[in-house]
Amino acid sequence: MDAVDRQLIQALRENGRASYAELGRLVGLSGPSVTDRINRLEQAGIITGYRATVNPASLGLGVTALIGLQLSDAADHEDVAHRLKDLSEVEDCWFIAGDDSYMLKVRMPDVDGLESIVKRLSGTKGVARTRTTVVLSTKWENRATELPDTDVLTDRKA
């Protein structure tokens, strides 16, 4: 991955709807050259998808919470992860270091909905305890930070 690839990735992170022609003007390449580069980045697993970012409150999801899960000693981590994937309320799931094993981000219509998902999570096989933090307001989310100057493709082969 070179500097042009990094520019393309950064531009797509900031505006996933940018046309290949727009991207080409940005990096000084033709549309077909940009298409080839982006296809290569997708095939290499560097670009993994595209999606629309929406305002959750406008969809009736006014309560956001982070829920830490502490697993029982006998829990099968992969089994728990599989069960969590089946819960549509879970927007993000991270396996983490610390007191908790998993950190989840959920969005619910209201506090009653949050209580419901916490109860479901507490009853999930392998979950010993939950710890919920309610988000009061979101200052920013999904920020497209600057990419590091490392050669990811070379680093992956090493």
N, C-alpha and C positions, 0 to 999 in steps of 0.2 A: 504494500500500500504506500503510495507516494503522497506528496503534498496536494496534488490535484484531487486524488481520491478523498483526502481529508476535507478539502474544500467542498466537494460534492456532498459528503456525508453531513457536514455542518450545515450546509444550505438546506438539505432535506430535513434535518432535525428542526430547523427554524420554520420551514414551510414545505411540508410534505406534498403540497399541491403544485409546486413549481414545475413548469414544463421542462422537457429536455432542452428546448431552445433557450429558455431563460437560464438554465443551469450552464449551458454551453457558453452563453455570453459572459457569465460570471467567471468561468475558468478558462475561457479562450479556446474552446473546442467546438466542433460541429455537433449538432444534435445526435447523429448516429454514433459518434465517438463517445458521447456522454451515455447513450443507451448501452453501448458495449461495456463501459466501465461499471455502470450501475448493475447490469446483469451479472458481471463478474463478482461484484461486492455481495449481491444477493446469493449467488451460488456458493460463495465462500462462507456464508453464514454471518457476515458482518452486518448487512442490512437484513433484518428479520421480518419486517412487515411495515405496513402503513395503516394509520387509523385516524379517525376524527377525534379531536378533543372537544368534549362538550361540557356545559355547565351543569353539574349534577343537580343543583337546586331546581333548575328549569325542568328537570325530568321527575321532580317530586322526591328527590333524594337529599333532604335537607340536613341529615345527621351523618357525620363522618366520624369514625372511631378507629383507633389502633388497638388491636387486641393481641396481647402476648399469651402464648400457650406454653405451659410447663407440662411436659409429658411424664407419665408414670415410668418407673424404672424398667418395667417389662415392655414398654411400648415399642412397636416396630415403626421407626421413623418414616419409612417409605409407605407403609400402610396408612399412617396418619395423613401424610401428604396426599395420598390418593383420595382419601375421604374428604379432605379439605377442598380438593379440586372439584368435587361434585357439588359444593355449596356455591350457588350462583351469587350469593350476597358478598362473597369474598372477592374483592377486586384485585388485591395483590397479596402475595404470600412469600415471605422470606424465611429461610432457615438461618438462624442467627446464633452467635456466641453469647453467653451470659446466663442469667437465671432462667430465661425462657428459651425454648427450642425454636419456636416459630413466632413471627410477628405478622399479623394480618391487617389489611386495611379493608374496612367494610363501609358501605354507604347504605343508609336506611332512610325510609320516609320520616320516621319519628323515633322517639325514645322507646315506645312500645315495641317497635320493630327491632331496635337494638337489643332490648331485653330478650326478645325471642331468639335472635341469633346467638346471643351469649349463652342462653340455656341449651340450645342445640350443640354449640361447641363444647360446653361443659359435659354434655352427655355423649360426646364422641369417644369411641373406644381408644384408649391410650392417652387421653387428655386428663391430667391430674388437677390442673388449676388454670383459670384464665385471669388475666389482668387487663382491664379496659381503660383506655384513655380517650375521652371525648374531645374531638377537635372543636375549639370554639370558633376559629376563623382560619381560613387558608390565605396566607400571604403570597405564596406562589407554589406552583406544582409543575412537574414535568419540564423543568428548566433545561434548555439545551446548552449545557456548559461547553467550554472550549475543549476540543479533543487534544489528547496528549500528542507529542511529536514522535512517538515510538512507531516502529514499523510493525503493525499488528500481524500481518501475514508472516513475516519473518519470525516474530516472536512465537507464533503458534507452531511453527515447524521445529523450533529449537527444543 
